[in-house]
Amino acid sequence: MNEASPGPAFVALIPARLASTRLPEKALADLGGVPMVVRVAQRAAASGAERVAVATDAERIAQAVRAAGFEAVITRADHPSGTDRLAEAAEILGLEPQQIVVNVQGDEPLVDPALIRALAQRLAATPEAAIATAAHPIDRVADYLNPNVVKVVPDARGMAALFSRAPIPFDRDHFAQFPAGLPLDLGPQMRARAFPLRHIGLYAYRVAFLAAYPLLARAPTEELESLEQLRALWHGYRIALLVTETAPAPGVDTAADLAAVRAYLSATPAQD
């Protein structure tokens, strides 16, 4: 996904906190002389977004973003989730209820601009959905069984029916020996019938949903799985899926991740 194409008007919002448990102050981590959050803003701008803004609780992040020519808004520090932070940012920015906002994570400096744009297009083309998100096929059993890999099952219309950390859908015949034994991979037969999908944590929202979200009660499934998108499903909101062929570039959670991105950017000048 690299070629720009026309699409709906949308706003890219980037939530970024200064605090980070595994990698302190990673939003400001240097990537070739550019803070990580600014790299993300540059990728978001390349998507064709009509407006790019960073929502942060730290003045240092806001200063770095503004120095690079991007918009930044200061939000409360006590938000329980990034979605709540986006809701406050959308209000501060005065966005209209019908506008589409794409949530671009501040720790994904290699995010594909075309994926951001495609997600906005998916939501714009699905008026009955309040949210759009992405997924890609899982090929390895290790990923399928990994609770840190979130799975999603679509319905007949390409909407999300369920998200879970559990291995879903579960092919009873293909996994006949489970848990005593497993095949080496998921196999073409399972993929042809109902291949499992890995959820990609990139979202597009309608601003009206963002305004409603902080007022919604937490769902029992959300509390069990620690997946906030389950709150939307619990309350009847539709989530459109965009299925990509391959996984997106990884984000930055650890020092090793940061070193890998630095090495990639050093070897790939076109990313600058």
N, C-alpha and C positions, 0 to 999 in steps of 0.2 A: 504494500500500500504506500505509494509515494507520489502518485500523480494527483494534482489538485483538480477538483471538479466542482461545479456549482452545486449549491445545496441550500437548505433553510438557514435563516438567520439564527444564530445561537450565541450564547455567552459561555466562555470557559472560566470556571471558578476553581481556584487551586487552594485547598485548605493546607496550611503549613504551621506547625507548632515548633517552638524552639526546643522544648523538652522532648527527649527521646530516650527510652530506657536502654536500648542496645547500642545506639550510636548517638551520643550527645551532640546536640546542635547540628544534626545532619542536614537540615534545610540550608545551612550556610556553608556546608562542606565545599571546598574548592574543587572545581572540575575544569581544568585547563584555564584557570584565571577567572572563572565565572562561578558564582554561588549556585548550588544545585537547584534551588527554587527558581532562580532566573533561567537556568537551562530549561526547566519545565515550562516556564512562561513562554520562552522562545518557541518551544515545540507546539504549545497550544496556539500561539499566534500563527504558526505555519499551517494550522488546520483550517484557516479561513474564518475563525471566530470573529464576530464583529466587535467583541469586547473581551479582554482578558484581565482578570483581577485576582490577586492573592488575598485570601482571608486568613489573617494571622492574629495571634494573641501577643506577639512580640514586636516591639518597636524596631529592634535591630533588623528583623526580617523585612518589615515594611520599608525601612530606609534603603536596604539593599535592592529591593524590588523597584522602588521609585527611582533610585539612581540609575537603574537600567532602562528607565522609560516606561515602566509598566505601572498599572494601578494597584494600590493596596488599601485594604480596609482593616481596621483594628476591631476584632471581635472579643467577646468575653473569654476568659481563660477557663471557665468551669463547664464548658459544653461536654455532655456525655459522649458525643459522637461527632464525626466529621459532617454528617448530614445536618445536625443541629447547628453547627458552625456555618454551613452553607445557607441555612434558612435565615440566620441573622444577617449574613453578608448580602443576600438578595434583597432584604428589607432596606439595609443601609444604602444599597446601590439604586433603590427605587425601581426594581425590575417589575414589569407587568405580569399579571397572573398567567397569561398564556405563553410567555416567553419560555424558551428551552435553555436549560443550563446544563452543561457537561461538567461533571466533577472530575477533575484531573488531579491525581494524587501528587503531592509535592515531593515525593521521593522516587519518582519515575522519570528520570531525565532522558531516557531513551524511548519514551512513549511515541508511537507512530502517529503523526498528525492526521493521516488518512483514517485511522481507526477512530479518532476523536470525531472527525467529520461524519464518518459513516454511522456512528452511534446517534448523532443528532438527526441525521437523515432517517434512521430507523424509527425514532420517536415521532418525528414530524409526519411520517407516513402511516402512523398507527394512532389515530385520534382517541381510540378507546383506552389507550395505555397512559398511565401517569409517569412511567419510568421505562427506560430501556437500558439493557446491560448486555455484556458480551460473554461468549463462551467458545471453547474450542474442544475438539475430540480428544479423549484420553486414550493412549495406546498401551501404557504400561500398567501392569497389575499393581506395582508398588505405588503409583500415583492414585490409582483407583481405591486402594485400601488406606491411603494416608489421610488421617482426619484433618490435616492442615491444608489439604486440597479440597476445596469446596465443590461439590457436584450440583448440577442443576438438571432437572427433567422438564422438557417442553411438552406443551399440549399440541393438539392438532393444528392450531393456528399460529404456532411459533411463540406462544406466550409461556412464561415460566409457571410450571405447575407446582414445583417444589424445589427447595434448596436444602442440602444436607451435607454434613461432614461424613456421613455414612456412605458406603459403596452403593449408589443407586444409579440407574435401575439395576436390580440384581437378577442376573440371568441364571435361573435355577438349573437349567440343563448344562450350560457351559461350566458352571461351578459346582457340578454334582458332588465333588469330593471336598467341598469347603466345609469346615476350615482345615481338615487334615491335609488336603493337597490343593494346589492351584496350578493352572496352566502358566506357561512362561509369559504369555502376553494375552491380550483380550480377544485376539483372533478375528478374522474377517466375518465369520458367521454372526458373532455378537454385534459387531459394528454395523453390519448390514441390517439387522433387525431393530436394534435400539442402542446405538453406541452411547457410552457414557460421555458426558460433557463436563469439562472443568470450567467453573465460573471464573471469569476475569473481572476483577474488582474495579471496573470503569463504568460509570453511570451517567445517563442523561435523565434529567427531571424536567417536569413542567413546574414553574415557579409556584403555582397554586398548590401543588403537592408539598413542596418544601415548606410553605406557610402552614400547612395542616400537620405535617409530620411531628413537630415537637409536642403537639397536643394529643397525639395518639398514645393510648396505653400500651405498654410493652406486652408482646405476645408470649404465651407460655413456650411456644416453640423457639422464639428468639432467645429466651433465657436459657433454655436447655442447650441450644446449639451455639449460642453467642454469635448470631448472624442477624444483623439489624434489618436486612431486607425481608426477613420473615415477618416483621411487623407490618409491612405494607401488604403482603399477601393475606395475613390474618384479618386485616381490616377491609379486604375486598378490592384493593388496588391491583390493576393489571400491570405486569412487567413484560415488555416485549424483549425477545432475545435476538441478538445478532450473532450468528455462528460464523466464526472465522476458521480458516483452514489450519492455521498454526498458532502456537502460543505467542503472546507478545514478548517484547524484551523484558527481562526481569527488572524489578525495582531494587532499591537500596535499603536493606535492613541492618546489615552488619558491616564491620570494617572490611571483611573479605569482599562483600558486594561492592563497596565503594572502590576498592582497589581494582576490581574487575571492570567497572565502568570507566575508571580513569585509563586503564590499559586500552580498552576499546576505543575511547575517544582519541587517545594518542595515536592509535593505528588507523583511525578513520577520520581524516580531516574534514570530510564532507558533513559530519555531524556538528561541526562548530558553527 
